[in-house]
């Protein structure tokens, strides 16, 4: 799913690329054809070892792997930062599901990524994320969070809805949290003269959305 937007961003070669949460390295390997260097980071050492092995098998010399919690052990700034973030808000007993567990409202890693952009994103650089918004009491929590983080800061943000998702597991947990469903989003961030937010919604599917929601107490 990440390939389509990344292919659009990489029409011209870029120098420095950062993937946050590289997993086995499939995206890092693919995007390496467009950049001089790809820095692939993860907190999972096994994932990094697999990425290194895959880059050697495919004879790709321009991938560097680093064990890092977002920017904690990374130097420099980047022309492209991207991540398929852990996008699920799950009960705390699921926190060992590192590939999916994103903390409260799936926003823990988003905060770390967003707050480091002023230093880590080059002036003409782009951040591209796949993430989720959990709808709590009919409030779009991602939109609210982005406004809170970026308000009055010199960034242009685009939030584009991909699809609406039902909550098929842990339904009682979500009822207690007053969450009815979630929406997957592409998030694009660039530096700009001033703050600008564009929210692109999926048109014409409100009736279907109503059928997906967990019914909450009135």
MDTraj code that builds the backbone (N, CA, C; nanometers):
import mdtraj as md
import numpy as np

residues = "UNK UNK UNK UNK UNK UNK UNK UNK UNK UNK UNK UNK UNK UNK UNK UNK UNK UNK UNK UNK UNK UNK UNK UNK UNK UNK UNK UNK UNK UNK UNK UNK UNK UNK UNK UNK UNK UNK UNK UNK UNK UNK UNK UNK UNK UNK UNK UNK UNK UNK UNK UNK UNK UNK UNK UNK UNK UNK UNK UNK UNK UNK UNK UNK UNK UNK UNK UNK UNK UNK UNK UNK UNK UNK UNK UNK UNK UNK UNK UNK UNK UNK UNK UNK UNK UNK UNK UNK UNK UNK UNK UNK UNK UNK UNK UNK UNK UNK UNK UNK UNK UNK UNK UNK UNK UNK UNK UNK UNK UNK UNK UNK UNK UNK UNK UNK UNK UNK UNK UNK UNK UNK UNK UNK UNK UNK UNK UNK UNK UNK UNK UNK UNK UNK UNK UNK UNK UNK UNK UNK UNK UNK UNK UNK UNK UNK UNK UNK UNK UNK UNK UNK UNK UNK UNK UNK UNK UNK UNK UNK UNK UNK UNK UNK UNK UNK UNK UNK UNK UNK UNK UNK UNK UNK UNK UNK UNK UNK UNK UNK UNK UNK UNK UNK UNK UNK UNK UNK UNK UNK UNK UNK UNK UNK UNK UNK UNK UNK UNK UNK UNK UNK UNK UNK UNK UNK UNK UNK UNK UNK UNK UNK UNK UNK UNK UNK UNK UNK".split()
xyz = np.array([
    [0.0816, -0.1212, 0.0000],
    [0.0000, 0.0000, 0.0000],
    [0.0851, 0.1264, 0.0000],
    [0.2060, 0.1178, 0.0563],
    [0.2925, 0.2348, 0.0610],
    [0.3552, 0.2658, -0.0734],
    [0.3577, 0.1692, -0.1663],
    [0.4343, 0.1870, -0.2887],
    [0.3805, 0.2984, -0.3768],
    [0.2481, 0.3113, -0.3885],
    [0.1910, 0.4126, -0.4768],
    [0.2326, 0.5546, -0.4374],
    [0.2119, 0.5949, -0.3115],
    [0.2534, 0.7322, -0.2769],
    [0.4044, 0.7500, -0.2806],
    [0.4798, 0.6486, -0.2421],
    [0.6253, 0.6614, -0.2442],
    [0.6764, 0.6749, -0.3873],
    [0.6166, 0.6037, -0.4797],
    [0.6597, 0.6147, -0.6192],
    [0.6353, 0.7542, -0.6730],
    [0.5281, 0.8198, -0.6280],
    [0.5016, 0.9574, -0.6694],
    [0.6048, 1.0531, -0.6104],
    [0.6426, 1.0302, -0.4852],
    [0.7390, 1.1182, -0.4192],
    [0.8795, 1.0999, -0.4736],
    [0.9088, 0.9826, -0.5258],
    [1.0451, 0.9500, -0.5673],
    [1.0638, 0.9591, -0.7180],
    [0.9835, 1.0388, -0.7862],
    [1.0021, 1.0538, -0.9298],
    [1.1384, 1.1132, -0.9623],
    [1.1883, 1.1960, -0.8708],
    [1.3235, 1.2478, -0.8834],
    [1.4066, 1.1912, -0.7691],
    [1.5338, 1.1647, -0.7989],
    [1.6208, 1.1070, -0.6968],
    [1.6339, 1.2009, -0.5775],
    [1.6422, 1.1425, -0.4608],
    [1.6638, 1.2170, -0.3373],
    [1.7920, 1.1654, -0.2729],
    [1.8509, 1.2466, -0.1893],
    [1.9788, 1.2079, -0.1292],
    [1.9605, 1.1155, -0.0095],
    [1.8901, 1.1650, 0.0915],
    [1.8814, 1.0929, 0.2183],
    [1.7372, 1.0525, 0.2467],
    [1.7169, 0.9219, 0.2708],
    [1.5847, 0.8669, 0.2994],
    [1.5888, 0.7966, 0.4341],
    [1.4849, 0.8137, 0.5135],
    [1.4729, 0.7478, 0.6434],
    [1.3425, 0.6697, 0.6481],
    [1.3533, 0.5395, 0.6771],
    [1.2336, 0.4606, 0.7054],
    [1.2287, 0.4311, 0.8540],
    [1.1187, 0.4662, 0.9180],
    [1.0982, 0.4435, 1.0608],
    [1.0144, 0.3180, 1.0772],
    [1.0729, 0.2153, 1.1430],
    [1.0053, 0.0873, 1.1592],
    [1.0143, 0.0052, 1.0322],
    [1.1359, -0.0364, 0.9964],
    [1.1588, -0.0975, 0.8650],
    [1.1145, -0.2428, 0.8558],
    [1.0951, -0.3113, 0.9700],
    [1.0570, -0.4519, 0.9635],
    [1.1610, -0.5330, 0.8889],
    [1.1175, -0.6166, 0.7964],
    [1.2094, -0.7016, 0.7208],
    [1.2777, -0.6279, 0.6065],
    [1.2432, -0.5023, 0.5841],
    [1.3170, -0.4203, 0.4894],
    [1.2622, -0.4143, 0.3485],
    [1.1427, -0.4659, 0.3237],
    [1.0898, -0.4695, 0.1870],
    [1.0795, -0.3295, 0.1266],
    [1.0257, -0.2344, 0.2018],
    [1.0115, -0.0993, 0.1493],
    [1.1460, -0.0297, 0.1367],
    [1.2349, -0.0527, 0.2327],
    [1.3686, 0.0070, 0.2257],
    [1.4414, -0.0401, 0.1009],
    [1.4302, -0.1696, 0.0691],
    [1.4938, -0.2226, -0.0512],
    [1.4350, -0.1579, -0.1760],
    [1.3037, -0.1450, -0.1804],
    [1.2397, -0.0880, -0.2993],
    [1.2766, 0.0582, -0.3174],
    [1.2739, 0.1364, -0.2092],
    [1.2969, 0.2798, -0.2217],
    [1.4453, 0.3116, -0.2419],
    [1.5335, 0.2149, -0.2183],
    [1.6781, 0.2388, -0.2319],
    [1.7177, 0.2765, -0.3739],
    [1.6356, 0.2422, -0.4728],
    [1.6670, 0.2747, -0.6125],
    [1.6561, 0.4242, -0.6405],
    [1.5896, 0.4974, -0.5501],
    [1.5662, 0.6388, -0.5729],
    [1.6575, 0.7295, -0.4905],
    [1.7266, 0.6773, -0.3908],
    [1.8048, 0.7615, -0.3018],
    [1.9509, 0.7218, -0.2967],
    [2.0349, 0.8183, -0.2612],
    [2.1765, 0.7871, -0.2450],
    [2.1998, 0.6986, -0.1230],
    [2.1218, 0.7240, -0.0161],
    [2.1340, 0.6395, 0.1029],
    [1.9995, 0.6266, 0.1712],
    [1.9685, 0.5047, 0.2144],
    [1.8476, 0.4768, 0.2914],
    [1.8902, 0.4341, 0.4309],
    [1.8428, 0.5062, 0.5302],
    [1.8645, 0.4676, 0.6693],
    [1.7384, 0.3968, 0.7175],
    [1.7511, 0.2686, 0.7479],
    [1.6375, 0.1864, 0.7906],
    [1.6505, 0.1616, 0.9402],
    [1.5519, 0.2081, 1.0168],
    [1.5610, 0.1962, 1.1623],
    [1.4446, 0.1140, 1.2169],
    [1.4702, 0.0519, 1.3308],
    [1.3692, -0.0268, 1.4007],
    [1.4196, -0.0469, 1.5430],
    [1.3277, -0.0734, 1.6359],
    [1.3690, -0.1087, 1.7713],
    [1.3875, -0.2589, 1.7864],
    [1.3505, -0.3346, 1.6830],
    [1.3599, -0.4800, 1.6844],
    [1.4888, -0.5226, 1.6136],
    [1.5841, -0.5753, 1.6908],
    [1.7134, -0.6118, 1.6339],
    [1.7005, -0.7254, 1.5328],
    [1.6068, -0.8145, 1.5551],
    [1.5867, -0.9236, 1.4584],
    [1.5404, -0.8691, 1.3245],
    [1.4501, -0.7710, 1.3269],
    [1.4049, -0.7089, 1.2024],
    [1.5211, -0.6443, 1.1282],
    [1.6095, -0.5784, 1.2012],
    [1.7248, -0.5145, 1.1381],
    [1.8178, -0.6177, 1.0750],
    [1.8363, -0.7305, 1.1436],
    [1.9211, -0.8367, 1.0890],
    [1.8626, -0.8912, 0.9589],
    [1.7312, -0.9044, 0.9525],
    [1.6661, -0.9532, 0.8302],
    [1.6803, -0.8502, 0.7182],
    [1.6654, -0.7218, 0.7522],
    [1.6846, -0.6164, 0.6518],
    [1.8262, -0.6209, 0.5952],
    [1.9252, -0.6360, 0.6823],
    [2.0643, -0.6447, 0.6373],
    [2.0844, -0.7649, 0.5457],
    [2.0284, -0.8790, 0.5837],
    [2.0409, -0.9990, 0.5023],
    [1.9749, -0.9796, 0.3659],
    [1.8553, -0.9222, 0.3647],
    [1.7850, -0.9000, 0.2385],
    [1.8608, -0.8041, 0.1470],
    [1.9226, -0.7014, 0.2049],
    [1.9984, -0.6075, 0.1217],
    [2.1227, -0.6745, 0.0631],
    [2.1862, -0.7657, 0.1377],
    [2.3024, -0.8381, 0.0857],
    [2.2613, -0.9361, -0.0238],
    [2.1530, -1.0092, -0.0001],
    [2.1057, -1.1045, -0.1006],
    [2.0733, -1.0343, -0.2315],
    [2.0177, -0.9140, -0.2222],
    [1.9777, -0.8400, -0.3419],
    [2.0855, -0.7436, -0.3911],
    [2.2040, -0.7501, -0.3294],
    [2.3184, -0.6691, -0.3710],
    [2.2840, -0.5203, -0.3747],
    [2.2273, -0.4741, -0.2634],
    [2.1907, -0.3329, -0.2496],
    [2.2833, -0.2715, -0.1452],
    [2.3780, -0.1869, -0.1879],
    [2.4807, -0.1390, -0.0957],
    [2.4468, -0.0113, -0.0195],
    [2.3374, 0.0559, -0.0560],
    [2.3126, 0.1896, -0.0007],
    [2.2091, 0.1913, 0.1106],
    [2.1912, 0.0769, 0.1805],
    [2.1003, 0.0713, 0.2960],
    [2.1833, 0.0584, 0.4235],
    [2.1563, 0.1468, 0.5186],
    [2.2204, 0.1443, 0.6498],
    [2.1139, 0.1124, 0.7531],
    [2.1386, 0.0146, 0.8387],
    [2.0422, -0.0199, 0.9440],
    [2.0920, 0.0311, 1.0788],
    [2.0000, 0.0850, 1.1575],
    [2.0325, 0.1391, 1.2899],
    [1.9226, 0.1006, 1.3875],
    [1.9613, 0.0523, 1.5041],
    [1.8647, 0.0289, 1.6114],
    [1.8343, 0.1636, 1.6765],
    [1.7108, 0.2088, 1.6612],
    [1.6761, 0.3428, 1.7089],
    [1.5272, 0.3510, 1.7357],
    [1.4917, 0.4182, 1.8428],
    [1.3523, 0.4493, 1.8743],
    [1.3207, 0.5833, 1.8084],
    [1.2659, 0.5773, 1.6884],
    [1.2457, 0.6932, 1.6015],
    [1.3813, 0.7627, 1.5818],
    [1.3986, 0.8866, 1.6286],
    [1.5215, 0.9589, 1.5977],
    [1.6307, 0.9443, 1.7046],
    [1.6092, 0.8635, 1.8064],
    [1.6969, 0.8665, 1.9239],
    [1.8428, 0.8394, 1.8924],
    [1.8722, 0.7512, 1.7970],
    [2.0105, 0.7162, 1.7650],
    [2.0450, 0.7446, 1.6191],
    [1.9752, 0.8396, 1.5607],
    [1.9956, 0.8751, 1.4203],
    [2.0522, 1.0161, 1.4131],
    [2.1498, 1.0355, 1.3246],
    [2.2076, 1.1678, 1.3025],
    [2.1591, 1.2242, 1.1695],
    [2.1615, 1.3553, 1.1590],
    [2.1357, 1.4201, 1.0321],
    [1.9897, 1.4459, 1.0037],
    [1.9644, 1.4967, 0.8821],
    [1.8292, 1.5274, 0.8368],
    [1.8065, 1.4597, 0.7026],
    [1.6796, 1.4611, 0.6558],
    [1.6414, 1.3729, 0.5461],
    [1.5505, 1.4437, 0.4459],
    [1.5606, 1.3963, 0.3206],
    [1.4746, 1.4481, 0.2138],
    [1.3396, 1.3771, 0.2116],
    [1.3391, 1.2522, 0.2552],
    [1.2153, 1.1743, 0.2627],
    [1.2185, 1.0921, 0.3902],
    [1.1149, 1.1063, 0.4711],
    [1.0938, 1.0225, 0.5895],
    [0.9600, 0.9522, 0.5688],
    [0.9583, 0.8212, 0.5878],
    [0.8316, 0.7508, 0.5720],
    [0.8201, 0.6385, 0.6740],
    [0.6950, 0.6006, 0.7007],
    [0.6704, 0.4943, 0.7984],
    [0.5301, 0.4378, 0.7816],
    [0.5226, 0.3065, 0.7860],
    [0.3953, 0.2367, 0.8020],
    [0.3826, 0.2109, 0.9517],
    [0.3261, 0.3063, 1.0231],
    [0.3342, 0.3072, 1.1687],
    [0.2510, 0.1956, 1.2323],
    [0.2889, 0.1535, 1.3538],
    [0.1986, 0.0663, 1.4312],
    [0.0671, 0.1419, 1.4531],
    [-0.0387, 0.0970, 1.3890],
    [-0.1562, 0.1828, 1.3716],
    [-0.2757, 0.1422, 1.4565],
    [-0.2570, 0.0513, 1.5532],
    [-0.3725, 0.0038, 1.6284],
    [-0.3696, 0.0511, 1.7735],
    [-0.4861, 0.0931, 1.8193],
    [-0.5096, 0.1208, 1.9614],
    [-0.5683, -0.0060, 2.0216],
    [-0.4910, -0.0729, 2.1062],
    [-0.5280, -0.2035, 2.1603],
    [-0.5204, -0.2016, 2.3121],
    [-0.5850, -0.2981, 2.3787],
    [-0.5683, -0.3099, 2.5239],
    [-0.4211, -0.3260, 2.5606],
    [-0.3852, -0.2794, 2.6802],
    [-0.2442, -0.2797, 2.7206],
    [-0.1821, -0.4178, 2.7201],
    [-0.2608, -0.5224, 2.7417],
    [-0.2045, -0.6573, 2.7405],
    [-0.1561, -0.6984, 2.6018],
    [-0.1848, -0.6173, 2.5016],
    [-0.1392, -0.6465, 2.3645],
    [-0.0121, -0.5693, 2.3288],
    [0.0511, -0.5060, 2.4268],
    [0.1640, -0.4191, 2.3955],
    [0.2834, -0.4946, 2.3385],
    [0.2872, -0.6283, 2.3536],
    [0.3970, -0.7047, 2.2952],
    [0.3808, -0.7223, 2.1441],
    [0.2665, -0.6836, 2.0884],
    [0.2457, -0.6890, 1.9439],
    [0.3056, -0.5620, 1.8814],
    [0.4391, -0.5589, 1.8778],
    [0.5099, -0.4363, 1.8412],
    [0.4767, -0.3870, 1.7015],
    [0.4440, -0.4779, 1.6109],
    [0.4145, -0.4400, 1.4728],
    [0.2827, -0.3640, 1.4618],
    [0.1948, -0.3793, 1.5629],
    [0.0606, -0.3219, 1.5537],
    [0.0297, -0.2219, 1.6644],
    [0.0810, -0.2453, 1.7846],
    [0.0422, -0.1669, 1.9022],
    [0.0999, -0.0250, 1.8943],
    [0.0110, 0.0719, 1.8867],
    [0.0543, 0.2107, 1.8720],
    [0.0320, 0.2973, 1.9939],
    [0.0039, 0.2353, 2.1099],
    [-0.0211, 0.3139, 2.2296],
    [-0.1605, 0.3746, 2.2292],
    [-0.1818, 0.4738, 2.3172],
    [-0.3146, 0.5320, 2.3325],
    [-0.3575, 0.6003, 2.2028],
    [-0.4710, 0.5588, 2.1492],
    [-0.5276, 0.6084, 2.0242],
    [-0.4298, 0.5930, 1.9075],
    [-0.3318, 0.5018, 1.9228],
    [-0.2293, 0.4750, 1.8203],
    [-0.1480, 0.5997, 1.7871],
    [-0.1257, 0.6848, 1.8900],
    [-0.0587, 0.8126, 1.8659],
    [0.0803, 0.8224, 1.9280],
    [0.1258, 0.7181, 1.9997],
    [0.2543, 0.7301, 2.0692],
    [0.3689, 0.7570, 1.9734],
    [0.3788, 0.6764, 1.8668],
    [0.4899, 0.6954, 1.7729],
    [0.4694, 0.8207, 1.6890],
    [0.3452, 0.8590, 1.6640],
    [0.3203, 0.9807, 1.5868],
    [0.3787, 1.1023, 1.6559],
    [0.3642, 1.1086, 1.7872],
    [0.4183, 1.2227, 1.8619],
    [0.5689, 1.2317, 1.8442],
    [0.6378, 1.1176, 1.8553],
    [0.7836, 1.1184, 1.8405],
    [0.8245, 1.1623, 1.6998],
    [0.7515, 1.1141, 1.5995],
    [0.7840, 1.1505, 1.4609],
    [0.7586, 1.2990, 1.4367],
    [0.6403, 1.3466, 1.4741],
    [0.6023, 1.4846, 1.4453],
    [0.6913, 1.5857, 1.5164],
    [0.7210, 1.5608, 1.6438],
    [0.7946, 1.6598, 1.7218],
    [0.9397, 1.6733, 1.6770],
    [0.9909, 1.5757, 1.6033],
    [1.1287, 1.5852, 1.5563],
    [1.1440, 1.6406, 1.4162],
    [1.0334, 1.6755, 1.3506],
    [1.0405, 1.7128, 1.2096],
    [1.1163, 1.8419, 1.1845],
    [1.1064, 1.9387, 1.2736],
    [1.1734, 2.0667, 1.2499],
    [1.3233, 2.0466, 1.2327],
    [1.3788, 1.9522, 1.3073],
    [1.5217, 1.9235, 1.3001],
    [1.5548, 1.8194, 1.1936],
    [1.4684, 1.7206, 1.1749],
    [1.5034, 1.6036, 1.0936],
    [1.4606, 1.6106, 0.9481],
    [1.3660, 1.6982, 0.9149],
    [1.3160, 1.7071, 0.7774],
    [1.3844, 1.8238, 0.7077],
    [1.4476, 1.7967, 0.5938],
    [1.5098, 1.9036, 0.5157],
    [1.4051, 2.0017, 0.4639],
    [1.4504, 2.1190, 0.4234],
    [1.3570, 2.2257, 0.3852],
    [1.2628, 2.1841, 0.2740],
    [1.3116, 2.1072, 0.1781],
    [1.2267, 2.0611, 0.0689],
    [1.1835, 1.9158, 0.0876],
    [1.2023, 1.8636, 0.2080],
    [1.1726, 1.7233, 0.2342],
    [1.0243, 1.6963, 0.2565],
    [0.9924, 1.5674, 0.2614],
    [0.8538, 1.5228, 0.2781],
    [0.8498, 1.4101, 0.3805],
    [0.7515, 1.4168, 0.4690],
    [0.7169, 1.3048, 0.5577],
    [0.5919, 1.2385, 0.5025],
    [0.5938, 1.1040, 0.4967],
    [0.4774, 1.0303, 0.4474],
    [0.4491, 0.9144, 0.5416],
    [0.3273, 0.9105, 0.5967],
    [0.2899, 0.8087, 0.6949],
    [0.1611, 0.7392, 0.6551],
    [0.1506, 0.6141, 0.6957],
    [0.0229, 0.5428, 0.6975],
    [-0.0140, 0.5251, 0.8442],
    [-0.1295, 0.5771, 0.8841],
    [-0.1688, 0.5683, 1.0252],
    [-0.3213, 0.5661, 1.0362],
    [-0.3715, 0.5743, 1.1587],
    [-0.5152, 0.5580, 1.1834],
    [-0.5694, 0.6692, 1.2708],
    [-0.6987, 0.6918, 1.2556],
    [-0.7720, 0.7798, 1.3456],
    [-0.8860, 0.7013, 1.4091],
    [-0.8857, 0.6922, 1.5409],
    [-0.9944, 0.6268, 1.6124],
    [-1.1021, 0.7313, 1.6440],
    [-1.2251, 0.6988, 1.6059],
    [-1.3357, 0.7931, 1.6195],
    [-1.3979, 0.7752, 1.7575],
    [-1.3765, 0.8734, 1.8420],
    [-1.4163, 0.8678, 1.9835],
    [-1.5253, 0.9714, 2.0070],
    [-1.6453, 0.9218, 2.0412],
    [-1.7594, 1.0126, 2.0597],
    [-1.7794, 1.1034, 1.9380],
    [-1.7685, 1.0432, 1.8183],
    [-1.7852, 1.1139, 1.6914],
    [-1.6782, 1.2192, 1.6658],
    [-1.5676, 1.2157, 1.7414],
    [-1.4557, 1.3078, 1.7209],
    [-1.3445, 1.2356, 1.6451],
    [-1.2910, 1.3007, 1.5462],
    [-1.1794, 1.2462, 1.4704],
    [-1.0508, 1.2766, 1.5466],
    [-0.9980, 1.1767, 1.6157],
    [-0.8871, 1.2012, 1.7082],
    [-0.7569, 1.2351, 1.6365],
    [-0.7372, 1.1843, 1.5155],
    [-0.6151, 1.2193, 1.4423],
    [-0.6169, 1.3654, 1.3993],
    [-0.7281, 1.4098, 1.3452],
    [-0.7377, 1.5494, 1.3034],
    [-0.7158, 1.6422, 1.4229],
    [-0.7790, 1.6114, 1.5345],
    [-0.7607, 1.6927, 1.6548],
    [-0.6146, 1.6944, 1.6990],
    [-0.5502, 1.5773, 1.6930],
    [-0.4125, 1.5658, 1.7397],
    [-0.3172, 1.6438, 1.6488],
    [-0.3362, 1.6326, 1.5181],
    [-0.2513, 1.7050, 1.4237],
    [-0.2652, 1.8558, 1.4439],
    [-0.3862, 1.9041, 1.4648],
    [-0.4068, 2.0463, 1.4906],
    [-0.3342, 2.0896, 1.6178],
    [-0.3390, 2.0054, 1.7195],
    [-0.2729, 2.0384, 1.8455],
    [-0.1212, 2.0438, 1.8294],
    [-0.0643, 1.9477, 1.7574],
    [0.0809, 1.9393, 1.7422],
    [0.1355, 2.0504, 1.6528],
    [0.0673, 2.0772, 1.5414],
    [0.1235, 2.1646, 1.4390],
    [0.0696, 2.3070, 1.4393],
    [-0.0284, 2.3371, 1.5206],
    [-0.0878, 2.4705, 1.5185],
    [0.0192, 2.5792, 1.5335],
    [0.0152, 2.6766, 1.4411],
    [0.1065, 2.7913, 1.4400],
    [0.2503, 2.7534, 1.4063],
    [0.2735, 2.6307, 1.3588],
    [0.4079, 2.5910, 1.3173],
    [0.4153, 2.5918, 1.1646],
    [0.5341, 2.6146, 1.1075],
    [0.5464, 2.6313, 0.9616],
    [0.5484, 2.4983, 0.8858],
    [0.4336, 2.4306, 0.8838],
    [0.4210, 2.3034, 0.8132],
    [0.2883, 2.3001, 0.7371],
    [0.2915, 2.2346, 0.6215],
    [0.1697, 2.2057, 0.5454],
    [0.1399, 2.0571, 0.5597],
    [0.0220, 2.0247, 0.6093],
    [-0.0155, 1.8864, 0.6380],
    [-0.1357, 1.8484, 0.5533],
    [-0.1265, 1.7313, 0.4923],
    [-0.2406, 1.6749, 0.4195],
    [-0.2799, 1.5442, 0.4851],
    [-0.4059, 1.5344, 0.5247],
    [-0.4627, 1.4110, 0.5782],
    [-0.5620, 1.3570, 0.4762],
    [-0.5336, 1.2412, 0.4198],
    [-0.6200, 1.1835, 0.3170],
    [-0.6748, 1.0499, 0.3638],
    [-0.8064, 1.0411, 0.3730],
    [-0.8698, 0.9161, 0.4150],
    [-0.8511, 0.8076, 0.3097],
    [-0.8193, 0.6855, 0.3583],
    [-0.8045, 0.5699, 0.2694],
    [-0.9296, 0.4834, 0.2745],
    [-0.9676, 0.4412, 0.3962],
    [-1.0872, 0.3589, 0.4121],
    [-1.1332, 0.3632, 0.5573],
    [-1.2555, 0.3201, 0.5770],
    [-1.3146, 0.3071, 0.7098],
    [-1.3061, 0.1621, 0.7527],
    [-1.2710, 0.1387, 0.8792],
    [-1.2482, 0.0032, 0.9269],
    [-1.3387, -0.0280, 1.0465],
    [-1.4086, -0.1422, 1.0435],
    [-1.4850, -0.1847, 1.1617],
    [-1.3908, -0.2392, 1.2675],
    [-1.4366, -0.2400, 1.3900],
    [-1.3590, -0.2947, 1.5022],
    [-1.4167, -0.4318, 1.5346],
    [-1.3516, -0.5347, 1.4845],
    [-1.4058, -0.6696, 1.4955],
    [-1.3580, -0.7436, 1.6193],
    [-1.2506, -0.6958, 1.6829],
    [-1.1985, -0.7574, 1.8045],
    [-1.2038, -0.6571, 1.9187],
    [-1.1995, -0.7090, 2.0421],
    [-1.1944, -0.6244, 2.1632],
    [-1.3090, -0.5223, 2.1652],
    [-1.4260, -0.5657, 2.1255],
    [-1.5369, -0.4729, 2.1117],
    [-1.5769, -0.4092, 2.2452],
    [-1.5700, -0.4857, 2.3535],
    [-1.6038, -0.4281, 2.4831],
    [-1.5022, -0.3227, 2.5245],
    [-1.3753, -0.3461, 2.4940],
    [-1.2704, -0.2457, 2.5202],
    [-1.3028, -0.1149, 2.4485],
    [-1.3410, -0.1247, 2.3217],
    [-1.3701, -0.0027, 2.2461],
    [-1.4983, 0.0644, 2.2940],
    [-1.5954, -0.0148, 2.3364],
    [-1.7158, 0.0465, 2.3931],
    [-1.6806, 0.1279, 2.5178],
    [-1.5968, 0.0721, 2.6042],
    [-1.5567, 0.1436, 2.7242],
    [-1.4793, 0.2711, 2.6912],
    [-1.4036, 0.2673, 2.5813],
    [-1.3278, 0.3852, 2.5385],
    [-1.4130, 0.4807, 2.4547],
    [-1.5401, 0.4430, 2.4310],
    [-1.6343, 0.5228, 2.3529],
    [-1.5847, 0.5448, 2.2100],
    [-1.5303, 0.4387, 2.1524],
    [-1.4788, 0.4418, 2.0159],
    [-1.5684, 0.3544, 1.9289],
    [-1.6139, 0.4087, 1.8167],
    [-1.7089, 0.3373, 1.7315],
    [-1.6427, 0.2678, 1.6126],
    [-1.5349, 0.3267, 1.5565],
    [-1.4673, 0.2697, 1.4399],
    [-1.3377, 0.3460, 1.4205],
    [-1.2601, 0.3072, 1.3200],
    [-1.1416, 0.3863, 1.2891],
    [-1.1262, 0.4036, 1.1390],
    [-1.0482, 0.5058, 1.1028],
    [-1.0252, 0.5423, 0.9631],
    [-0.8755, 0.5379, 0.9366],
    [-0.8381, 0.4718, 0.8292],
    [-0.6965, 0.4740, 0.7906],
    [-0.6683, 0.5973, 0.7048],
    [-0.5482, 0.6527, 0.7247],
    [-0.5106, 0.7784, 0.6594],
    [-0.3711, 0.7706, 0.5995],
    [-0.3540, 0.8420, 0.4869],
    [-0.2235, 0.8868, 0.4452],
    [-0.1996, 1.0233, 0.5090],
    [-0.0794, 1.0432, 0.5616],
    [-0.0424, 1.1734, 0.6177],
    [0.0827, 1.2219, 0.5461],
    [0.0732, 1.3397, 0.4897],
    [0.1869, 1.4019, 0.4208],
    [0.2183, 1.5338, 0.4889],
    [0.3462, 1.5563, 0.5208],
    [0.3877, 1.6785, 0.5893],
    [0.5083, 1.7373, 0.5171],
    [0.5027, 1.8689, 0.4914],
    [0.6148, 1.9419, 0.4326],
    [0.6344, 2.0721, 0.5105],
    [0.7567, 2.1215, 0.5106],
    [0.7798, 2.2539, 0.5665],
    [0.7169, 2.3584, 0.4745],
    [0.6676, 2.4668, 0.5347],
    [0.5947, 2.5685, 0.4590],
    [0.6132, 2.7032, 0.5275],
    [0.5767, 2.8131, 0.4585],
    [0.5881, 2.9453, 0.5230],
    [0.5017, 2.9584, 0.6482],
    [0.3897, 2.8876, 0.6514],
    [0.3004, 2.8934, 0.7668],
    [0.2199, 2.7655, 0.7785],
    [0.1396, 2.7585, 0.8833],
    [0.0594, 2.6389, 0.9100],
    [-0.0554, 2.6277, 0.8097],
    [-0.0723, 2.5065, 0.7546],
    [-0.1838, 2.4793, 0.6636],
    [-0.2238, 2.3332, 0.6796],
    [-0.3537, 2.3064, 0.6931],
    [-0.4050, 2.1707, 0.7070],
    [-0.5113, 2.1456, 0.6009],
    [-0.4933, 2.0393, 0.5232],
    [-0.5920, 1.9945, 0.4258],
    [-0.6413, 1.8561, 0.4670],
    [-0.7728, 1.8421, 0.4795],
    [-0.8335, 1.7153, 0.5203],
    [-0.9191, 1.6649, 0.4057],
    [-0.8746, 1.5569, 0.3408],
    [-0.9439, 1.5020, 0.2251],
    [-1.0239, 1.3799, 0.2702],
    [-1.1557, 1.3905, 0.2672],
    [-1.2420, 1.2833, 0.3145],
    [-1.2954, 1.2000, 0.1973],
    [-1.3301, 1.0750, 0.2274],
    [-1.3919, 0.9894, 0.1271],
    [-1.5366, 1.0356, 0.1079],
    [-1.5765, 1.0691, -0.0134],
    [-1.7128, 1.1209, -0.0329],
    [-1.8159, 1.0088, -0.0436],
    [-1.9363, 1.0381, 0.0026],
    [-2.0519, 0.9583, -0.0327],
    [-2.0629, 0.8198, 0.0284],
    [-2.0011, 0.7965, 0.1464],
    [-2.0121, 0.6614, 0.2023],
    [-2.0661, 0.6635, 0.3462],
    [-2.1363, 0.7698, 0.3833],
    [-2.1805, 0.7823, 0.5218],
    [-2.2738, 0.6691, 0.5643],
    [-2.3593, 0.6226, 0.4742],
    [-2.4520, 0.5146, 0.5090],
    [-2.3754, 0.3862, 0.5411],
    [-2.2715, 0.3568, 0.4624],
    [-2.1899, 0.2389, 0.4895],
    [-2.1161, 0.2534, 0.6216],
    [-2.0677, 0.3748, 0.6503],
    [-1.9956, 0.3976, 0.7747],
    [-2.0838, 0.3682, 0.8943],
    [-2.2096, 0.4087, 0.8888],
    [-2.3010, 0.3830, 0.9991],
    [-2.3143, 0.2352, 1.0292],
    [-2.3069, 0.1523, 0.9257],
    [-2.3186, 0.0072, 0.9470],
    [-2.1937, -0.0532, 1.0081],
    [-2.0804, 0.0176, 1.0015],
    [-1.9548, -0.0341, 1.0555],
    [-1.9385, -0.0049, 1.2034],
    [-2.0043, 0.0971, 1.2510],
    [-1.9763, 0.1472, 1.3847],
    [-2.0195, 0.0518, 1.4934],
    [-1.9410, 0.0490, 1.6002],
    [-1.9854, -0.0136, 1.7249],
    [-2.0894, 0.0793, 1.7865],
    [-2.2026, 0.0235, 1.8249],
    [-2.3083, 0.1040, 1.8843],
    [-2.2702, 0.1374, 2.0282],
    [-2.2624, 0.2660, 2.0565],
    [-2.2223, 0.3140, 2.1873],
    [-2.3456, 0.3525, 2.2687],
    [-2.3356, 0.3439, 2.4024],
    [-2.4483, 0.3869, 2.4854],
    [-2.4792, 0.5341, 2.4624],
    [-2.6045, 0.5676, 2.4567],
    [-2.6429, 0.7082, 2.4366],
    [-2.6434, 0.7817, 2.5693],
])
top = md.Topology()
chain = top.add_chain()
for i, resn in enumerate(residues, 1):
    res = top.add_residue(resn, chain, resSeq=i)
    for name in ("N", "CA", "C"):
        top.add_atom(name, md.element.get_by_symbol(name[0]), res)
traj = md.Trajectory(xyz[None], top)
